[in-house]
Amino acid sequence: MFENEGVEIPCPKCGQKIAQRLGDLTRQDDHQLDCPGCGAAIRLDTKELRKGIEATEQTLDDLKRRFQDLFR
Ligand SMILES: [Zn+2]
């Protein structure tokens, strides 16, 4: 559900913001990209990010269920 959301990752070397899609970031446990500004290889540990997304989706599901319960 968040896969097409865009995020910007600042390069740790030059500060340039690199646009990425969440779906691309969370496909693997880590994600590597090259900064278009300075060429630095940036490696991201996306495990925590993925956990956060899963937790958010669960909370949303939970919220929907609670909402439906109200009208039962
Ligand atoms: Zn850079």
PDB file of the backbone (N, CA, C, O) and the ligand in Angstrom, with CONECT records:
HET     ZN  A 101       1
ATOM      1  N   MET A   1       0.826  -1.208   0.000  1.00  0.00           N
ATOM      2  CA  MET A   1       0.000   0.000   0.000  1.00  0.00           C
ATOM      3  C   MET A   1       0.862   1.262   0.000  1.00  0.00           C
ATOM      4  O   MET A   1       0.434   2.318  -0.465  1.00  0.00           O
ATOM      5  N   PHE A   2       2.100   1.136   0.535  1.00  0.00           N
ATOM      6  CA  PHE A   2       2.974   2.309   0.546  1.00  0.00           C
ATOM      7  C   PHE A   2       3.996   2.260  -0.581  1.00  0.00           C
ATOM      8  O   PHE A   2       4.890   3.101  -0.670  1.00  0.00           O
ATOM      9  N   GLU A   3       3.845   1.264  -1.434  1.00  0.00           N
ATOM     10  CA  GLU A   3       4.921   0.992  -2.378  1.00  0.00           C
ATOM     11  C   GLU A   3       5.241   2.122  -3.335  1.00  0.00           C
ATOM     12  O   GLU A   3       6.386   2.296  -3.751  1.00  0.00           O
ATOM     13  N   ASN A   4       4.218   2.889  -3.678  1.00  0.00           N
ATOM     14  CA  ASN A   4       4.469   3.962  -4.627  1.00  0.00           C
ATOM     15  C   ASN A   4       4.756   5.295  -3.970  1.00  0.00           C
ATOM     16  O   ASN A   4       4.884   6.320  -4.640  1.00  0.00           O
ATOM     17  N   GLU A   5       4.856   5.271  -2.638  1.00  0.00           N
ATOM     18  CA  GLU A   5       5.196   6.500  -1.945  1.00  0.00           C
ATOM     19  C   GLU A   5       6.656   6.870  -2.221  1.00  0.00           C
ATOM     20  O   GLU A   5       7.539   6.012  -2.206  1.00  0.00           O
ATOM     21  N   GLY A   6       6.885   8.118  -2.463  1.00  0.00           N
ATOM     22  CA  GLY A   6       8.254   8.560  -2.701  1.00  0.00           C
ATOM     23  C   GLY A   6       8.925   9.037  -1.425  1.00  0.00           C
ATOM     24  O   GLY A   6       8.293   9.661  -0.572  1.00  0.00           O
ATOM     25  N   VAL A   7      10.187   8.742  -1.306  1.00  0.00           N
ATOM     26  CA  VAL A   7      10.963   9.267  -0.187  1.00  0.00           C
ATOM     27  C   VAL A   7      12.256   9.847  -0.748  1.00  0.00           C
ATOM     28  O   VAL A   7      12.700   9.486  -1.838  1.00  0.00           O
ATOM     29  N   GLU A   8      12.842  10.748   0.017  1.00  0.00           N
ATOM     30  CA  GLU A   8      14.105  11.324  -0.423  1.00  0.00           C
ATOM     31  C   GLU A   8      15.185  10.974   0.583  1.00  0.00           C
ATOM     32  O   GLU A   8      15.042  11.207   1.783  1.00  0.00           O
ATOM     33  N   ILE A   9      16.250  10.418   0.077  1.00  0.00           N
ATOM     34  CA  ILE A   9      17.350  10.011   0.941  1.00  0.00           C
ATOM     35  C   ILE A   9      18.510  10.975   0.743  1.00  0.00           C
ATOM     36  O   ILE A   9      19.030  11.109  -0.364  1.00  0.00           O
ATOM     37  N   PRO A  10      18.914  11.644   1.813  1.00  0.00           N
ATOM     38  CA  PRO A  10      20.040  12.566   1.653  1.00  0.00           C
ATOM     39  C   PRO A  10      21.366  11.802   1.588  1.00  0.00           C
ATOM     40  O   PRO A  10      21.621  10.908   2.395  1.00  0.00           O
ATOM     41  N   CYS A  11      22.189  12.163   0.629  1.00  0.00           N
ATOM     42  CA  CYS A  11      23.502  11.537   0.516  1.00  0.00           C
ATOM     43  C   CYS A  11      24.335  11.924   1.731  1.00  0.00           C
ATOM     44  O   CYS A  11      24.424  13.106   2.066  1.00  0.00           O
ATOM     45  N   PRO A  12      24.950  10.937   2.400  1.00  0.00           N
ATOM     46  CA  PRO A  12      25.753  11.273   3.581  1.00  0.00           C
ATOM     47  C   PRO A  12      27.014  12.054   3.236  1.00  0.00           C
ATOM     48  O   PRO A  12      27.612  12.678   4.113  1.00  0.00           O
ATOM     49  N   LYS A  13      27.417  12.028   1.998  1.00  0.00           N
ATOM     50  CA  LYS A  13      28.653  12.733   1.611  1.00  0.00           C
ATOM     51  C   LYS A  13      28.404  14.160   1.142  1.00  0.00           C
ATOM     52  O   LYS A  13      29.040  15.097   1.625  1.00  0.00           O
ATOM     53  N   CYS A  14      27.477  14.325   0.199  1.00  0.00           N
ATOM     54  CA  CYS A  14      27.311  15.659  -0.378  1.00  0.00           C
ATOM     55  C   CYS A  14      25.955  16.282  -0.045  1.00  0.00           C
ATOM     56  O   CYS A  14      25.726  17.459  -0.323  1.00  0.00           O
ATOM     57  N   GLY A  15      25.058  15.492   0.551  1.00  0.00           N
ATOM     58  CA  GLY A  15      23.781  16.060   0.979  1.00  0.00           C
ATOM     59  C   GLY A  15      22.712  16.106  -0.089  1.00  0.00           C
ATOM     60  O   GLY A  15      21.578  16.494   0.191  1.00  0.00           O
ATOM     61  N   GLN A  16      23.048  15.719  -1.311  1.00  0.00           N
ATOM     62  CA  GLN A  16      22.033  15.706  -2.360  1.00  0.00           C
ATOM     63  C   GLN A  16      20.923  14.716  -2.018  1.00  0.00           C
ATOM     64  O   GLN A  16      21.175  13.608  -1.544  1.00  0.00           O
ATOM     65  N   LYS A  17      19.696  15.147  -2.269  1.00  0.00           N
ATOM     66  CA  LYS A  17      18.577  14.263  -1.957  1.00  0.00           C
ATOM     67  C   LYS A  17      18.278  13.376  -3.153  1.00  0.00           C
ATOM     68  O   LYS A  17      18.148  13.851  -4.281  1.00  0.00           O
ATOM     69  N   ILE A  18      18.173  12.087  -2.890  1.00  0.00           N
ATOM     70  CA  ILE A  18      17.954  11.119  -3.958  1.00  0.00           C
ATOM     71  C   ILE A  18      16.553  10.553  -3.806  1.00  0.00           C
ATOM     72  O   ILE A  18      16.224   9.947  -2.786  1.00  0.00           O
ATOM     73  N   ALA A  19      15.725  10.756  -4.831  1.00  0.00           N
ATOM     74  CA  ALA A  19      14.340  10.290  -4.779  1.00  0.00           C
ATOM     75  C   ALA A  19      14.284   8.780  -4.984  1.00  0.00           C
ATOM     76  O   ALA A  19      14.882   8.240  -5.914  1.00  0.00           O
ATOM     77  N   GLN A  20      13.558   8.119  -4.103  1.00  0.00           N
ATOM     78  CA  GLN A  20      13.388   6.671  -4.204  1.00  0.00           C
ATOM     79  C   GLN A  20      11.929   6.341  -3.930  1.00  0.00           C
ATOM     80  O   GLN A  20      11.198   7.119  -3.317  1.00  0.00           O
ATOM     81  N   ARG A  21      11.530   5.175  -4.397  1.00  0.00           N
ATOM     82  CA  ARG A  21      10.195   4.718  -4.047  1.00  0.00           C
ATOM     83  C   ARG A  21      10.295   3.698  -2.918  1.00  0.00           C
ATOM     84  O   ARG A  21      11.207   2.872  -2.894  1.00  0.00           O
ATOM     85  N   LEU A  22       9.363   3.763  -1.999  1.00  0.00           N
ATOM     86  CA  LEU A  22       9.387   2.843  -0.863  1.00  0.00           C
ATOM     87  C   LEU A  22       9.386   1.392  -1.318  1.00  0.00           C
ATOM     88  O   LEU A  22      10.055   0.547  -0.724  1.00  0.00           O
ATOM     89  N   GLY A  23       8.626   1.104  -2.382  1.00  0.00           N
ATOM     90  CA  GLY A  23       8.556  -0.256  -2.889  1.00  0.00           C
ATOM     91  C   GLY A  23       9.922  -0.787  -3.323  1.00  0.00           C
ATOM     92  O   GLY A  23      10.224  -1.970  -3.161  1.00  0.00           O
ATOM     93  N   ASP A  24      10.738   0.109  -3.876  1.00  0.00           N
ATOM     94  CA  ASP A  24      12.071  -0.307  -4.296  1.00  0.00           C
ATOM     95  C   ASP A  24      12.993  -0.495  -3.097  1.00  0.00           C
ATOM     96  O   ASP A  24      13.878  -1.351  -3.102  1.00  0.00           O
ATOM     97  N   LEU A  25      12.769   0.315  -2.082  1.00  0.00           N
ATOM     98  CA  LEU A  25      13.639   0.258  -0.901  1.00  0.00           C
ATOM     99  C   LEU A  25      13.394  -0.980  -0.058  1.00  0.00           C
ATOM    100  O   LEU A  25      14.301  -1.473   0.612  1.00  0.00           O
ATOM    101  N   THR A  26      12.183  -1.476  -0.093  1.00  0.00           N
ATOM    102  CA  THR A  26      11.836  -2.536   0.845  1.00  0.00           C
ATOM    103  C   THR A  26      11.806  -3.918   0.191  1.00  0.00           C
ATOM    104  O   THR A  26      11.400  -4.898   0.815  1.00  0.00           O
ATOM    105  N   ARG A  27      12.231  -3.986  -1.048  1.00  0.00           N
ATOM    106  CA  ARG A  27      12.209  -5.272  -1.734  1.00  0.00           C
ATOM    107  C   ARG A  27      13.262  -6.221  -1.158  1.00  0.00           C
ATOM    108  O   ARG A  27      13.065  -7.436  -1.121  1.00  0.00           O
ATOM    109  N   GLN A  28      14.370  -5.654  -0.715  1.00  0.00           N
ATOM    110  CA  GLN A  28      15.439  -6.474  -0.143  1.00  0.00           C
ATOM    111  C   GLN A  28      15.786  -5.979   1.249  1.00  0.00           C
ATOM    112  O   GLN A  28      15.344  -4.913   1.678  1.00  0.00           O
ATOM    113  N   ASP A  29      16.586  -6.774   1.946  1.00  0.00           N
ATOM    114  CA  ASP A  29      16.979  -6.396   3.301  1.00  0.00           C
ATOM    115  C   ASP A  29      17.914  -5.198   3.317  1.00  0.00           C
ATOM    116  O   ASP A  29      17.914  -4.404   4.258  1.00  0.00           O
ATOM    117  N   ASP A  30      18.703  -5.081   2.271  1.00  0.00           N
ATOM    118  CA  ASP A  30      19.455  -3.835   2.155  1.00  0.00           C
ATOM    119  C   ASP A  30      19.380  -3.339   0.734  1.00  0.00           C
ATOM    120  O   ASP A  30      19.110  -4.096  -0.199  1.00  0.00           O
ATOM    121  N   HIS A  31      19.616  -2.089   0.591  1.00  0.00           N
ATOM    122  CA  HIS A  31      19.384  -1.448  -0.686  1.00  0.00           C
ATOM    123  C   HIS A  31      20.600  -0.591  -0.983  1.00  0.00           C
ATOM    124  O   HIS A  31      21.074   0.156  -0.126  1.00  0.00           O
ATOM    125  N   GLN A  32      21.095  -0.705  -2.196  1.00  0.00           N
ATOM    126  CA  GLN A  32      22.257   0.087  -2.547  1.00  0.00           C
ATOM    127  C   GLN A  32      21.920   1.031  -3.683  1.00  0.00           C
ATOM    128  O   GLN A  32      21.245   0.659  -4.643  1.00  0.00           O
ATOM    129  N   LEU A  33      22.397   2.253  -3.562  1.00  0.00           N
ATOM    130  CA  LEU A  33      22.173   3.197  -4.640  1.00  0.00           C
ATOM    131  C   LEU A  33      23.394   4.085  -4.789  1.00  0.00           C
ATOM    132  O   LEU A  33      24.190   4.230  -3.862  1.00  0.00           O
ATOM    133  N   ASP A  34      23.529   4.665  -5.947  1.00  0.00           N
ATOM    134  CA  ASP A  34      24.640   5.568  -6.195  1.00  0.00           C
ATOM    135  C   ASP A  34      24.132   6.991  -6.217  1.00  0.00           C
ATOM    136  O   ASP A  34      23.125   7.302  -6.854  1.00  0.00           O
ATOM    137  N   CYS A  35      24.847   7.854  -5.508  1.00  0.00           N
ATOM    138  CA  CYS A  35      24.457   9.260  -5.494  1.00  0.00           C
ATOM    139  C   CYS A  35      24.723   9.871  -6.860  1.00  0.00           C
ATOM    140  O   CYS A  35      25.838   9.779  -7.373  1.00  0.00           O
ATOM    141  N   PRO A  36      23.699  10.502  -7.462  1.00  0.00           N
ATOM    142  CA  PRO A  36      23.921  11.115  -8.781  1.00  0.00           C
ATOM    143  C   PRO A  36      24.811  12.358  -8.687  1.00  0.00           C
ATOM    144  O   PRO A  36      25.366  12.807  -9.690  1.00  0.00           O
ATOM    145  N   GLY A  37      24.943  12.910  -7.477  1.00  0.00           N
ATOM    146  CA  GLY A  37      25.759  14.114  -7.300  1.00  0.00           C
ATOM    147  C   GLY A  37      27.247  13.814  -7.217  1.00  0.00           C
ATOM    148  O   GLY A  37      28.039  14.357  -7.987  1.00  0.00           O
ATOM    149  N   CYS A  38      27.625  12.949  -6.281  1.00  0.00           N
ATOM    150  CA  CYS A  38      29.053  12.716  -6.060  1.00  0.00           C
ATOM    151  C   CYS A  38      29.468  11.284  -6.376  1.00  0.00           C
ATOM    152  O   CYS A  38      30.654  10.960  -6.306  1.00  0.00           O
ATOM    153  N   GLY A  39      28.520  10.424  -6.720  1.00  0.00           N
ATOM    154  CA  GLY A  39      28.858   9.064  -7.104  1.00  0.00           C
ATOM    155  C   GLY A  39      29.090   8.116  -5.938  1.00  0.00           C
ATOM    156  O   GLY A  39      29.460   6.960  -6.142  1.00  0.00           O
ATOM    157  N   ALA A  40      28.877   8.595  -4.720  1.00  0.00           N
ATOM    158  CA  ALA A  40      29.091   7.742  -3.555  1.00  0.00           C
ATOM    159  C   ALA A  40      28.104   6.587  -3.550  1.00  0.00           C
ATOM    160  O   ALA A  40      26.930   6.762  -3.874  1.00  0.00           O
ATOM    161  N   ALA A  41      28.583   5.413  -3.181  1.00  0.00           N
ATOM    162  CA  ALA A  41      27.693   4.263  -3.028  1.00  0.00           C
ATOM    163  C   ALA A  41      27.064   4.332  -1.644  1.00  0.00           C
ATOM    164  O   ALA A  41      27.760   4.365  -0.629  1.00  0.00           O
ATOM    165  N   ILE A  42      25.761   4.352  -1.624  1.00  0.00           N
ATOM    166  CA  ILE A  42      25.039   4.449  -0.359  1.00  0.00           C
ATOM    167  C   ILE A  42      24.334   3.139  -0.111  1.00  0.00           C
ATOM    168  O   ILE A  42      23.587   2.649  -0.958  1.00  0.00           O
ATOM    169  N   ARG A  43      24.573   2.579   1.046  1.00  0.00           N
ATOM    170  CA  ARG A  43      23.963   1.309   1.382  1.00  0.00           C
ATOM    171  C   ARG A  43      23.000   1.536   2.528  1.00  0.00           C
ATOM    172  O   ARG A  43      23.364   2.097   3.562  1.00  0.00           O
ATOM    173  N   LEU A  44      21.764   1.093   2.333  1.00  0.00           N
ATOM    174  CA  LEU A  44      20.750   1.303   3.354  1.00  0.00           C
ATOM    175  C   LEU A  44      20.297  -0.024   3.926  1.00  0.00           C
ATOM    176  O   LEU A  44      20.024  -0.974   3.193  1.00  0.00           O
ATOM    177  N   ASP A  45      20.220  -0.074   5.237  1.00  0.00           N
ATOM    178  CA  ASP A  45      19.630  -1.241   5.875  1.00  0.00           C
ATOM    179  C   ASP A  45      18.126  -0.997   5.925  1.00  0.00           C
ATOM    180  O   ASP A  45      17.655  -0.139   6.671  1.00  0.00           O
ATOM    181  N   THR A  46      17.382  -1.748   5.134  1.00  0.00           N
ATOM    182  CA  THR A  46      15.952  -1.457   5.029  1.00  0.00           C
ATOM    183  C   THR A  46      15.094  -2.375   5.892  1.00  0.00           C
ATOM    184  O   THR A  46      13.866  -2.337   5.820  1.00  0.00           O
ATOM    185  N   LYS A  47      15.750  -3.206   6.714  1.00  0.00           N
ATOM    186  CA  LYS A  47      14.970  -4.112   7.565  1.00  0.00           C
ATOM    187  C   LYS A  47      14.068  -3.353   8.513  1.00  0.00           C
ATOM    188  O   LYS A  47      12.892  -3.681   8.673  1.00  0.00           O
ATOM    189  N   GLU A  48      14.641  -2.320   9.148  1.00  0.00           N
ATOM    190  CA  GLU A  48      13.863  -1.541  10.111  1.00  0.00           C
ATOM    191  C   GLU A  48      12.728  -0.807   9.414  1.00  0.00           C
ATOM    192  O   GLU A  48      11.609  -0.715   9.919  1.00  0.00           O
ATOM    193  N   LEU A  49      13.057  -0.287   8.234  1.00  0.00           N
ATOM    194  CA  LEU A  49      12.059   0.430   7.447  1.00  0.00           C
ATOM    195  C   LEU A  49      10.889  -0.485   7.112  1.00  0.00           C
ATOM    196  O   LEU A  49       9.722  -0.104   7.212  1.00  0.00           O
ATOM    197  N   ARG A  50      11.241  -1.713   6.708  1.00  0.00           N
ATOM    198  CA  ARG A  50      10.209  -2.661   6.329  1.00  0.00           C
ATOM    199  C   ARG A  50       9.344  -3.044   7.533  1.00  0.00           C
ATOM    200  O   ARG A  50       8.124  -3.168   7.426  1.00  0.00           O
ATOM    201  N   LYS A  51      10.005  -3.227   8.680  1.00  0.00           N
ATOM    202  CA  LYS A  51       9.260  -3.536   9.898  1.00  0.00           C
ATOM    203  C   LYS A  51       8.282  -2.414  10.223  1.00  0.00           C
ATOM    204  O   LYS A  51       7.141  -2.653  10.617  1.00  0.00           O
ATOM    205  N   GLY A  52       8.758  -1.192  10.049  1.00  0.00           N
ATOM    206  CA  GLY A  52       7.922  -0.027  10.335  1.00  0.00           C
ATOM    207  C   GLY A  52       6.696  -0.003   9.437  1.00  0.00           C
ATOM    208  O   GLY A  52       5.591   0.295   9.888  1.00  0.00           O
ATOM    209  N   ILE A  53       6.900  -0.319   8.157  1.00  0.00           N
ATOM    210  CA  ILE A  53       5.786  -0.331   7.210  1.00  0.00           C
ATOM    211  C   ILE A  53       4.796  -1.434   7.572  1.00  0.00           C
ATOM    212  O   ILE A  53       3.584  -1.224   7.554  1.00  0.00           O
ATOM    213  N   GLU A  54       5.328  -2.611   7.900  1.00  0.00           N
ATOM    214  CA  GLU A  54       4.437  -3.711   8.277  1.00  0.00           C
ATOM    215  C   GLU A  54       3.624  -3.358   9.502  1.00  0.00           C
ATOM    216  O   GLU A  54       2.426  -3.636   9.563  1.00  0.00           O
ATOM    217  N   ALA A  55       4.276  -2.742  10.484  1.00  0.00           N
ATOM    218  CA  ALA A  55       3.579  -2.354  11.707  1.00  0.00           C
ATOM    219  C   ALA A  55       2.496  -1.330  11.392  1.00  0.00           C
ATOM    220  O   ALA A  55       1.406  -1.379  11.962  1.00  0.00           O
ATOM    221  N   THR A  56       2.793  -0.409  10.492  1.00  0.00           N
ATOM    222  CA  THR A  56       1.819   0.613  10.129  1.00  0.00           C
ATOM    223  C   THR A  56       0.627  -0.008   9.417  1.00  0.00           C
ATOM    224  O   THR A  56      -0.519   0.366   9.665  1.00  0.00           O
ATOM    225  N   GLU A  57       0.903  -0.959   8.532  1.00  0.00           N
ATOM    226  CA  GLU A  57      -0.193  -1.622   7.824  1.00  0.00           C
ATOM    227  C   GLU A  57      -1.077  -2.407   8.790  1.00  0.00           C
ATOM    228  O   GLU A  57      -2.301  -2.429   8.660  1.00  0.00           O
ATOM    229  N   GLN A  58      -0.429  -3.050   9.760  1.00  0.00           N
ATOM    230  CA  GLN A  58      -1.205  -3.788  10.752  1.00  0.00           C
ATOM    231  C   GLN A  58      -2.096  -2.854  11.553  1.00  0.00           C
ATOM    232  O   GLN A  58      -3.255  -3.157  11.833  1.00  0.00           O
ATOM    233  N   THR A  59      -1.533  -1.722  11.911  1.00  0.00           N
ATOM    234  CA  THR A  59      -2.305  -0.753  12.680  1.00  0.00           C
ATOM    235  C   THR A  59      -3.491  -0.246  11.873  1.00  0.00           C
ATOM    236  O   THR A  59      -4.581  -0.060  12.413  1.00  0.00           O
ATOM    237  N   LEU A  60      -3.279  -0.025  10.590  1.00  0.00           N
ATOM    238  CA  LEU A  60      -4.366   0.418   9.720  1.00  0.00           C
ATOM    239  C   LEU A  60      -5.471  -0.630   9.632  1.00  0.00           C
ATOM    240  O   LEU A  60      -6.657  -0.309   9.702  1.00  0.00           O
ATOM    241  N   ASP A  61      -5.061  -1.890   9.476  1.00  0.00           N
ATOM    242  CA  ASP A  61      -6.037  -2.974   9.427  1.00  0.00           C
ATOM    243  C   ASP A  61      -6.838  -3.025  10.714  1.00  0.00           C
ATOM    244  O   ASP A  61      -8.060  -3.172  10.707  1.00  0.00           O
ATOM    245  N   ASP A  62      -6.116  -2.898  11.819  1.00  0.00           N
ATOM    246  CA  ASP A  62      -6.714  -2.912  13.136  1.00  0.00           C
ATOM    247  C   ASP A  62      -7.742  -1.777  13.269  1.00  0.00           C
ATOM    248  O   ASP A  62      -8.844  -1.958  13.786  1.00  0.00           O
ATOM    249  N   LEU A  63      -7.336  -0.623  12.788  1.00  0.00           N
ATOM    250  CA  LEU A  63      -8.190   0.556  12.854  1.00  0.00           C
ATOM    251  C   LEU A  63      -9.465   0.349  12.036  1.00  0.00           C
ATOM    252  O   LEU A  63     -10.557   0.712  12.473  1.00  0.00           O
ATOM    253  N   LYS A  64      -9.318  -0.235  10.855  1.00  0.00           N
ATOM    254  CA  LYS A  64     -10.473  -0.504   9.999  1.00  0.00           C
ATOM    255  C   LYS A  64     -11.445  -1.463  10.695  1.00  0.00           C
ATOM    256  O   LYS A  64     -12.661  -1.276  10.670  1.00  0.00           O
ATOM    257  N   ARG A  65     -10.865  -2.493  11.316  1.00  0.00           N
ATOM    258  CA  ARG A  65     -11.710  -3.461  12.020  1.00  0.00           C
ATOM    259  C   ARG A  65     -12.482  -2.797  13.152  1.00  0.00           C
ATOM    260  O   ARG A  65     -13.681  -3.021  13.319  1.00  0.00           O
ATOM    261  N   ARG A  66     -11.780  -1.979  13.923  1.00  0.00           N
ATOM    262  CA  ARG A  66     -12.442  -1.298  15.025  1.00  0.00           C
ATOM    263  C   ARG A  66     -13.566  -0.400  14.522  1.00  0.00           C
ATOM    264  O   ARG A  66     -14.637  -0.305  15.121  1.00  0.00           O
ATOM    265  N   PHE A  67     -13.286   0.245  13.418  1.00  0.00           N
ATOM    266  CA  PHE A  67     -14.260   1.145  12.827  1.00  0.00           C
ATOM    267  C   PHE A  67     -15.511   0.380  12.410  1.00  0.00           C
ATOM    268  O   PHE A  67     -16.637   0.818  12.649  1.00  0.00           O
ATOM    269  N   GLN A  68     -15.287  -0.779  11.779  1.00  0.00           N
ATOM    270  CA  GLN A  68     -16.416  -1.604  11.346  1.00  0.00           C
ATOM    271  C   GLN A  68     -17.218  -2.106  12.545  1.00  0.00           C
ATOM    272  O   GLN A  68     -18.444  -2.204  12.483  1.00  0.00           O
ATOM    273  N   ASP A  69     -16.525  -2.419  13.625  1.00  0.00           N
ATOM    274  CA  ASP A  69     -17.205  -2.902  14.840  1.00  0.00           C
ATOM    275  C   ASP A  69     -18.192  -1.871  15.372  1.00  0.00           C
ATOM    276  O   ASP A  69     -19.216  -2.219  15.961  1.00  0.00           O
ATOM    277  N   LEU A  70     -17.879  -0.621  15.160  1.00  0.00           N
ATOM    278  CA  LEU A  70     -18.736   0.455  15.663  1.00  0.00           C
ATOM    279  C   LEU A  70     -20.131   0.428  15.036  1.00  0.00           C
ATOM    280  O   LEU A  70     -21.110   0.862  15.643  1.00  0.00           O
ATOM    281  N   PHE A  71     -20.196  -0.087  13.819  1.00  0.00           N
ATOM    282  CA  PHE A  71     -21.461  -0.043  13.084  1.00  0.00           C
ATOM    283  C   PHE A  71     -22.153  -1.395  13.015  1.00  0.00           C
ATOM    284  O   PHE A  71     -23.060  -1.606  12.210  1.00  0.00           O
ATOM    285  N   ARG A  72     -21.715  -2.292  13.859  1.00  0.00           N
ATOM    286  CA  ARG A  72     -22.285  -3.614  13.817  1.00  0.00           C
ATOM    287  C   ARG A  72     -23.585  -3.646  14.610  1.00  0.00           C
ATOM    288  O   ARG A  72     -24.230  -4.691  14.696  1.00  0.00           O
TER     289      ARG A  72
HETATM  290 ZN    ZN A 101      26.546  12.488  -2.889  1.00  0.00          ZN2+
END
